[in-house]
């Protein structure tokens, strides 16, 4: 039984949810998101409450996924999503200008990354990067791509990590 799929979604006053075939559009104060949903799951909206129902028991997984995706879309257009990254290492620094992030993380050349549409990249200091947007998937994916440029290594802890990430450290070699 999909417990997540059976939960109802309360739609705030400032948000409008419209369905056109299999495509659901969510409009809110921060913007608009559109996503195509699986036709096996039925969508019902009444009095500011949305319910998803499935036709058979084989669709449990997609039932919960669709409900979670729509809830994330609603939260995104109301409050937005934010990921924070930290650069740890001597000489590691980041500069964001015109939504292009330039990373100097120990390579012989700077790494430049253009932010996707709808995502804002800012740097509050040389080692702190903030990624903001209305789509949870796009913000998380771009943060993961930045982290993959120089993943944190376990011996000295150098690299790019999420602000709340804990890197398990290894001891390393011991002398004789």
C-alpha positions in Angstrom: 0.0 0.0 0.0 1.4 3.4 -1.0 1.1 5.5 2.2 2.6 8.6 0.5 0.2 8.3 -2.5 -2.9 8.2 -0.2 -2.0 11.5 1.5 -3.9 14.5 0.3 -2.2 17.7 -0.9 -3.5 21.0 0.4 -3.2 23.7 -2.2 -2.5 27.2 -0.9 -4.7 30.1 -2.0 -1.9 31.7 -4.0 -1.4 28.5 -6.2 -3.4 27.3 -9.1 -3.1 23.7 -10.4 -4.5 22.9 -13.8 -4.6 19.6 -15.7 -4.4 19.3 -19.5 -4.4 15.7 -20.5 -1.5 14.0 -18.7 0.2 17.4 -18.1 -0.2 19.2 -14.8 0.8 22.9 -14.5 1.3 24.6 -11.2 1.4 28.4 -11.0 2.4 30.3 -7.9 4.1 33.5 -6.7 7.6 32.4 -7.6 6.8 31.0 -11.1 5.3 28.2 -13.1 6.2 24.5 -13.3 4.8 21.9 -15.8 5.3 18.2 -15.7 3.8 15.2 -17.5 2.3 12.5 -15.2 1.5 8.9 -15.7 -2.0 8.3 -17.1 -2.5 5.2 -14.9 -3.0 7.4 -11.9 -6.1 9.5 -11.6 -6.0 13.2 -10.4 -8.9 14.7 -8.4 -9.0 18.3 -7.3 -11.8 19.8 -5.1 -11.9 22.6 -2.6 -8.2 23.2 -2.4 -7.4 19.5 -1.9 -5.8 17.2 -4.4 -6.0 13.4 -4.3 -4.4 10.7 -6.4 -6.0 7.3 -6.9 -4.7 4.3 -8.8 -6.7 1.8 -10.7 -4.8 -1.4 -9.7 -2.4 -2.6 -7.1 0.5 -2.8 -9.5 0.9 1.0 -9.7 1.8 1.5 -6.0 5.3 2.9 -6.7 4.3 5.4 -9.3 1.3 6.4 -7.2 3.6 7.7 -4.3 6.1 9.2 -6.8 3.4 11.3 -8.6 2.0 12.6 -5.3 5.5 13.5 -4.1 6.4 15.2 -7.4 3.2 17.4 -7.3 3.8 18.3 -3.6 7.4 19.3 -4.5 6.1 21.4 -7.4 3.6 23.2 -5.2 6.3 23.9 -2.5 8.7 25.1 -5.1 6.4 27.8 -6.6 5.5 28.9 -3.1 8.8 28.9 -1.2 11.5 27.6 -3.6 14.4 25.3 -3.0 18.0 26.1 -1.9 21.2 24.1 -1.8 24.4 25.3 -0.1 27.9 24.1 -1.0 31.2 24.7 0.7 34.6 24.5 -0.9 37.2 23.0 1.5 40.9 23.2 0.5 43.8 25.6 0.3 43.3 27.9 -2.7 39.8 26.6 -3.5 37.5 29.4 -4.5 34.3 30.1 -6.4 33.0 33.2 -8.2 29.5 33.5 -9.6 28.9 36.2 -12.3 25.9 36.4 -14.7 24.7 32.9 -13.5 28.1 31.4 -14.6 30.0 29.7 -11.7 33.8 29.7 -12.0 35.5 27.2 -9.7 39.2 27.1 -8.9 39.6 23.7 -7.2 43.1 22.5 -7.7 43.1 21.9 -11.5 45.4 23.6 -13.9 42.4 25.5 -15.3 39.3 27.1 -13.8 36.1 25.1 -14.3 33.1 27.2 -15.6 29.6 26.0 -15.2 26.5 27.7 -16.6 23.4 27.5 -14.4 20.3 25.9 -16.0 17.2 28.0 -16.8 15.4 29.0 -13.6 18.3 28.5 -11.3 20.2 31.3 -9.6 23.8 30.8 -8.3 25.4 33.2 -5.8 28.6 33.2 -3.7 28.5 34.9 -0.3 32.2 34.3 0.2 35.0 32.7 -1.9 34.2 29.3 -0.4 30.4 29.3 -0.1 28.0 28.7 -3.1 24.2 29.0 -2.9 21.9 27.5 -5.6 18.3 28.6 -5.6 15.3 27.8 -7.8 11.7 26.6 -7.9 12.3 23.0 -9.2 13.7 20.6 -6.6 15.0 18.3 -9.3 16.9 21.0 -11.3 18.4 22.6 -8.1 19.5 19.2 -6.8 20.9 18.0 -10.1 23.0 21.2 -10.6 24.3 21.0 -7.0 25.3 17.4 -7.6 27.1 18.4 -10.9 29.0 21.1 -9.0 29.9 18.6 -6.2 31.2 16.1 -8.8 33.8 18.6 -10.1 35.8 17.8 -7.0 34.2 15.4 -4.6 35.4 15.5 -1.0 38.2 13.0 -0.4 38.4 11.0 2.8 42.0 11.6 3.9 42.2 15.4 4.2 38.6 16.3 3.6 39.4 18.5 0.6 36.8 19.1 -2.1 33.3 20.5 -2.7 30.6 19.3 -0.2 27.1 20.2 0.8 26.9 22.6 3.8 25.3 19.9 6.0 27.3 17.0 4.7 29.6 15.0 7.0 32.6 13.5 5.4 33.9 10.3 7.1 37.7 10.7 7.4 40.2 7.8 7.1 43.3 7.6 9.1 45.9 7.1 6.4 49.3 5.4 6.5 51.2 5.2 9.7 55.0 5.4 9.9 57.2 2.6 11.2 
